[in-house]
Amino acid sequence: MMEKKMRGSSVFFPAVREQLPVIVRAEGIYLYQADGQRLIDAAGGVGAVTSIGHGVEEVIQAIAKQARKVAFIPFFQYMSEPALELCDLVATLTPGTLKKVMLLSGGSEATENAVRLARQYHLERGNPSKFKVISRWQGFHGMTLGATGFGGHTGRRRKFMPMVHDHPHIPPASRYRCQFCQKELECNLTCARMLEQTIKWEGPENVAAFIAEPVVGAAMGAVPAPEGYFQVVREICDIYDVVFIADEVMSGFGRTGEMFAINHWGVVPDILVAAKGVSGGYAPLAVLIAKEEIITPLERSNANFVAGHTYSMNPLAAAAGLAVLRYLLDHDLVSNAKAMGDYLLAGLSKLREMHAIVGDVRGKGLLTGIELVKEKGSKEPFPPEAKAAMTLTVEARERGLAIYPGTGSADGLVGDHALITPPMTIRREQVDELLGILDEALAATERALLR
């Protein structure tokens, strides 16, 4: 007789020993657990995914309608109406000549395809030696082995280093912990100029691309680059014929109070990738958007872009994305993200003054974060064994708030932070509720860690 197993015992999940709460329903900005507890989804799913909130009927209806027509077709043989419409809509929202759009199924897939496109762009122009991709330490660009190689998150790289192609990195652009100017009154943008130095060290003839998040999400906790940073980056990339890739997997489609976060710096990258906000968690979807100038060499050579995956240009995902973006535009959620983001950041700043373990608060729009420290004056982080970010996450969850924890924000190995990224539909009174719960959770975390 077979032994009866507990439901879910067959699940293999990255947190192999953790028993996770079961969510049975979601509506608006709220999640509902099986035990009846209601949570504010300030994690936005997995860091800024739930852009328009849960249970939006217009999106549900669009998915159902498309499923009745056609749910899947091979992208290399056929095209669908929602895919065509979504690409055209995205192209109306992007700056400059970023007008060539490809639909993919996730952020890691999008960043890898961006790097592949940069490489092929150079090949078709007769520059075969250009292959290296420069990125920043503590930048996260995906979980695949390829993205791990050009990514800069130490904790996610170290176990797989023998298997990846390692690429050059420059220091992160974090004013709070900058190795160049954190003790100075003004930012000197040395962190940006390190790109030029690294290109020279590697040999300009070998460097294909530079990839960076305008606002670093999961790896550092909503750290925006300083004013002027990407203007310097754009100039350097132009001088040395390096493709500038903006990774907006987390920040794209209104999350920061601009349609795309790079707009805050007033520059246009050569390739932009975005994912989470384009479908709001309703379907696996990402977009790669390239300048027309990047695609032209491939067209002249009549060369196919060597990329694509099973669910590229998927009609069901495209229908979801189309409905999400239309909802976002119809309800002016980008403006709401800016207004509520400013209000949220002001509230988080007050919590920093109230709590000894909050070293820094930062972000743009509704992509915000807090960094936890053991000692505020010296910015000393908690040791990893203290599990400060996870402690705060559990304390918040028990009080009705979901946040997104992270580690390694100080130097790649130590440092705890949490992302606060609620849906862009959040209202002022809901922000107040969020801040009230977070205040209580921080107080409980202090008692646990500083006793």
N, C-alpha and C positions, 0 to 999 in steps of 0.2 A: 504494500500500500504506500502510495506516494505521500511524503510529508507535506502538509499544507504550508505554503509560504505566505509571508506577509506581503500585502499588495505593494508593488513597486520594488520588491527585493531584487528584481532582475536588472534594475537601472544601473548603468555605469556612468558616472558623472565625474567631472574633474575633482570636485570636493568629495573624495571617495568615502569619507567617514561621516559626512554631515547629513543629518536628517533635516530636510528643508520643509518649510511651511507650504501647505497646499493652497493655491489660489483657485477659487471656484467661480469667481465673477469679477468683472471690472467695468466701471462706468465713470466717465468723466475723468477726473484726476484721482479717482479712488480705486483701490484693490480690496477685495473681500476674501478673507481666509476661510478655510473649511470650518474653523471654530467660531466664525461669525465676526471676528475682529475686522474693522475697517482701517485701511492704511492709506495715507496720502502717498501717491507714487512720485516722490521727489527724486527717485533714481531715474525716472523716465524710462523704465524698463531696464536695459543694460546700458545706462549712461546716455541719456538724451534721445532715446528711440521714440518714445510716445509723444510725438510732436503735437498732435491735435486731440489727444486724450483717447480714452477707451470707449468702445461701444457706439461710435458715430454711425448713425443709421445710413447716411448717404454712402459711406464707404462699404458698409456691409451689403447694401443693395447692389452697388456696382460690381462687387466681387461675385455675388450670386448670379447676376445677369450675364456676366462674362463666362462664368463656369457653364452656363446652359448653352453658350455658343461654341466656344473652343477654349480649353484650358491649357493646351500645350501644342506647339508646332516646332519643328527644328529651325532654328534661326538662320542657318546657312542655306536653307532652301526656300523658306517662305517668310512673309512678314504679316503682322496682324494690325488691325486698325488701332487698338489702344496703344500699341508700341509706337506707331507712327505719330499719333496725337501727343503722346507723352514726350517724345523727343522734341517735337516742335514747341511744345509748351515750355520745356526746360530751356530751350534755346532763346526764348523771349525773356528769360529771367537772368541770364548770365551776362557779365560785363564784357565789353570789348568784342573781339572776334572769337570768343569761346562759343562756338556755334555748332560744332560737330559732336553729337551725343550718341553714346552707346549704353545700353541697359544691361546690367549685370545682376548678380544675386547676393552680393555681400561686400563689405568693406575691404577685406583682405584680397578678394578677387579684383576689386577695383584698383587698389594700389599696385598690385603686381602687373595688371594690364597697363597701367600708366607707365611703369618702368619699362615694360616691353615696348610700348609705343615710342618712348623716348629713344630707346636703343635702335628701333627700326627706322625712326626718323633720321638718325645719324647715318645708318647704313645706306639708306636710299640717297643720301647726299654725298656719298663717297668718303665717309669718315669712320671706317670700321674699327679704329682703335678706341673709340669712345664707348666705354662700357661701365665705368664705375659710377655708383650712385652715392652721393654724399647726403647724409641725414644728420640728425642731432641726437646726442645722448639724451635719454629719458623721453624720447619721442616714440610713440607706438603706432605702427602702420599695419598690423595684422598678425594673425596666428599661424599662417602657413610658413613653411621653411624658407621660401623666397623672401617673404616680408620680414621674417625673423632676421635674415641676413642684413637687410638694409635698415631695419628698425633699430631702436636704441634703448629698449627696455631691458635692463640687465637681468632681472628675474626671469623674464620669458626667453632669454637667449642662452643662458649659461649651460643648461642641460643638453642643448642641441648644437653647440658650437662646432663639434667635429663634422656636422652634417650640412652646415650652411656655407654659403659664399659670403665671407665677411667683407663689408664695404666700409669706407672711411666715415668718420663721424666728427662733428664739431660740438662744442659745449652748448648746453641749452640756453634759451633766452629767458631767464627767470630773475627778475629784479630782486626778489626776496632773498635768493640764494646765489646771486651772480658772483662768479669767481673773479670778475674784473672790476665791478663798480658798486657792489651792494653797500659799501660804506661811504660812497660819495653821494653828494646831493643830487647830481644829475647823472642820468644814464649816458655813457660815452659810446655805446653801440659797438664796442670791441667784439662782442659776441657775434654780431653780424659780419664784421670784417674778417673774422676767422674763416669765413667761407672762402674768401679770396686767397688767404694764405694756404689753406688746405688744397685748393685747386692747383696752386703753384707747386706745392709739395708733391702732389700726385701726378702732376703733368697735365696741363689743360687739354692736351691731345687725347687723354685717357678718360676724362670726366664727361659723362653723358647727361647727368641730371642731379638736381638738388630737390629733395622732398622734405616738407615741413608742415606741421599743423599750425595754422594761424593762432589758434587757442589750443594748447596742449590739454587733452582731455584725460583719459584713463591713467596715463603714466605719471602725471604730475598734479592733477586736480584743478583743471580750468585755469591754466596759466597763459595769459595773452602775451604775445611778444610786445616789447616796448614800442613807443611811438617812433616812427622812422625806420624800424627794423627791416620791414619788407621792401621799403623803397631802396635801401642799400642792397638787399639781396637781388632785387630786380636789375639794378645797375650792374652788379657783378656778373650775373648770369648772362646778360647781354654782351658784356665785354668778352667773355670766354666761351661763348656759344654753348651754354649749358641750359638744358631744359628745366624750367622751374615748375615743379609740381606742388600744388596746394592740396594737402590732405584735409578735406572737410567732411570726412566720414561722420564725424560727430557734430560739427559746427554748422554744416550747410543747411539751406532752406529755412532761414529765419531765426534759428535758435539764438543767435547773438544780438538780435535787434536789427540786423541787416540781412538781406536775402542770403548773402554769403559773407562769412567772416572776413575774408580778404578785402572786402570793400571798405572796412574800417581803415585800411592803410592806403587806399586809393590806387592800388596797382592791379595789374591783370596777370595771372600766371599763364604759362603755356598750356598746362593741363590742370584741370581741377577734378577731383573725385569727391563724391558725397554719397551717403548711404542712408543712415538711420532715419533722418527726417523726411526723406522723399516718400516713404510709404508708411511712416508712423507706427511701425510694428504690425501692420495688417498683412504684410507679405514680405518675403525676402527680396530686397531690391536695392540696387546701387546704380549710380550713374558715373560714367567717365565722360568728361566734356573737354574737348581739345580745341585749340585755336585752329582756324582754317589753314594757317600757315604751316602747322604741324602735319596736317593731312596731305597738303599739296604734293610733297615729294613722293609719297606713296602713290598718289593718283598719276603723277607724271611717269612713274616707273611701271604703272599698271600692276603694282604689287599688293597682294592681299595682306591685311594686318594679321599676323600669325598669333591669334588669340581667340578667346571665346570659350564658353563652357555650356554644359547641357541646358541650363536655364537662362542663358543670355536671351534678351529680348522677349522674355516670357509674357504671353498675353494676359494671363491672370494677374501676375504681379504688376504689369503695366496698368491694368484697369484699376487696381488698388492705388497705385501711385498717382494716377490721373485724378481720382476722386479726392485723395488726400490734398494734393496741391490746389485743386479748385476750392476745397473747403478752407484751406489756409488763406488763399487770396480773397475769397468772398467775405471772410470774417476778419480780415486785416490782422492776422495773428502776428505778423512781423512787428507791427507797431505795439501790440500788446506785450510781446516778448521784451521789447525795449523798456516800456513803461514799468511792467512788473519786475523786470530784471533790475532796474535801478532801485526800485522799492525793496526788493529782496536783498540786494547787495548792501543797502543802507542798514537793513535789519541785521544782516550778518556782521557788519562792522560794529554794531552795538554789542552783539554777543562776544565779539573778540575782546572788547573792553571789559566785559563782565566775567570772562572765564580765563583762568590761568593757562589752560592747555591749548587755547586757540592762538596760534602764532601768526597766522595770516589768513585773510579772506581775499578772494580775487575772482575775476571772470568778466564776461561781457554778456549782456542780456540775461537769458535764463540758462546760460552755461556758466555756473558759479561753483566755487569750491572753497573748502576750508582746510588748512594744514594744522595738524596737531603737534605740539611740542612739549617736551618735558620741562623745559625752562625757557620762558619767553624772551628774556634779555639776550641770552647766548644763542637762541634758536636751536638748542640741543634737542635732537629728536628722541623719541622713546626707543628703547632697544626692540628688536624684532619680536622677542619672546613676550613682550608686553601685549602685543596684538591690539594696539590702541584703536586703530581704525575699525577693526571688527568689533571691539568692545562697544564703541560708539554706535555702530550699526545695529547691534543687538538691543542696546538700550533704547534706541530710537524706534525700532520695530515693535518692541513691547509696549510702547506708548502710542503707536499708531502712525509711524512715519517710516517710509522706505527710502534709504539713501544708498549711494554706491561707493563702497570703500576701496581704497587703493594703498599701495605701499611703494617705497623706493623713491619718494619725491625729494628727499634731501640729497642723496648722492647716487641713486640707483639701487642701493642695498638697504638703506634705512630711511625712515621718514614715512609718516602716515598722513593720509588725506581722505577726504570724502567729497564726492561730487553731489551737488544739489541742482538737479535739472528736471523740474516738474514740467508737465505739459504746457504748451504755449497758450492754452485756454484758461490758465489759472487766473483767479480774481484776487483783488486786494485782500478781502477778508480771509481767503484761503491761504494767502501768503502769511498773514498774521497767525493763523492756526499752525502752519508749518513751523514758523519761528518759535512759537510757544512750546511746541513739542520738542524741537531741537534744543531749546534752552534747558528743559528738564533733562533731556538725554545727556547733554554736556555736563550738567551738574552731577549726574549719577556716574558718568565716566570718570570725572575728576575724583570722586570719592573712591572709586575702585582702583585708580592708577596712582594716586598721590598719597594714599594712606600710609 
